[in-house]
């Protein structure tokens, strides 16, 4: 399996072999450069594709054949769109997973409670979700996650066990922080791209093509287009014979500590 450890071992062996070959035959500098570029490319792939399992285990879908999927929402809660999302989910009796940003939850505690009281799962999406989050030390990442954890514990009386990496980026430092929190990393296998999508019909077609058993769909409860297309998405999923189930049920994993 391709992961950080195996990649390091493989490239270390390649480098040593190259150095020996260089002593005997004199290898051009650009060959070393190509090796470094290749190594960095592997690291980039591992960092920016959450399903790669490169640095840490991340659950991105369920291995099932039944026509069941789960929906999840990132980045809220915010007053602008989260209440509308909650209303739609309630209308269709759908339970979703909300991976919340701590600073948004702190500013909208009543809305956070509403998400929880409607029976949706609350997961961590970090406290700050800043652009520099991925560059933090493991200690500072752990501090950020702990801040979010305590906020939710005080507001809702629950101990979260799920974490979704900001931007889906994983690193060795994040792995250490997630393990220190005893969290399970939850990803997705269908990214709606609703934060940049402009055309509702095109988005719905994309989502329909991605419909497969065990899929975890990623939406954002901060995107206006998600509010607009969500009822039609739910209906087209149901018309295709699929059931939208809670994420805990789909992946058979508890979201909160006992």
Helices and strands as residue ranges (DSSP letters): H 4-25, H 29-48, G 50-52, E 58-59, E 68-74, H 82-91, E 97-100, H 102-107, H 109-117, E 121-124, G 133-135, H 138-156, E 162-163, G 166-168, H 172-180, E 184-186, E 190-191, H 200-209, E 216-220, H 224-239, E 243-244, H 247-251
